[in-house]
């Protein structure tokens, strides 16, 4: 699995967006309702983050105009 900055994952109405990606850690924002909404930024080790998003759906980025 390849992780990139600004990827959005969804499960029901729960969204997780990668804010900062490091070699060993991931900062992400967890929101409900809207993918770009306000939420708290959390830091996890990369392995723990992959376990968290297991079973979630990766949303496609919007097409460039």
N, C-alpha and C positions, 0 to 999 in steps of 0.2 A: 504494500500500500504506500503510495506517495502522498505526502502531506505538503500543502502549499499554503502560503499566507492568504487570508480572506476566503478560504473554503468554508462553506456552510453545510452543516449536517442537520437532518431533521428526523424527529420521532414524534408523531402526533402534532401537538402545538408547541413542542419544545425544540428550540434551535440552539446550535453551538457554532460559533464562528471563530476561526483561528485569527488571532490578532497579531501575535509575534511567534515566529518559529525559530528555535535555536537548535543546536546539534543535539542537546540532551533534554531540553525543556520546551513546553508549549504554553503560551499564554492564550487563553480563549475567553470569549464572552458568552455567557449562557443567558438566553432570553426566552420568553414565552410570548406567543402572539405574532410578532414580526421578527424576521431574521436580522434586520438592521436596527432593532429597538435598543433601548437602554438596558444595561445589565451589568453585573459585577464581573470584573476581570479576575480570573483564577489562573494559577500556574501549577502545572503538573509535569512530572517526568514524562517523556515521550511514550514509554511503555504503558504507563498508567492511563494516559490519554487515549491510546489505541484501544485499551480495554473499555474505556468509557464510551467510545463511539461505535463499538462493535454492535451491529444490528441496526444502526442508524443509516439513513439514506443520504447520500451526497447529492446536494442540489446543484443543478447546472448553472453556471454563471450566465447572466443576461447577455444576449447577443450584442456585439458592438454595432453602433449606428453609423 
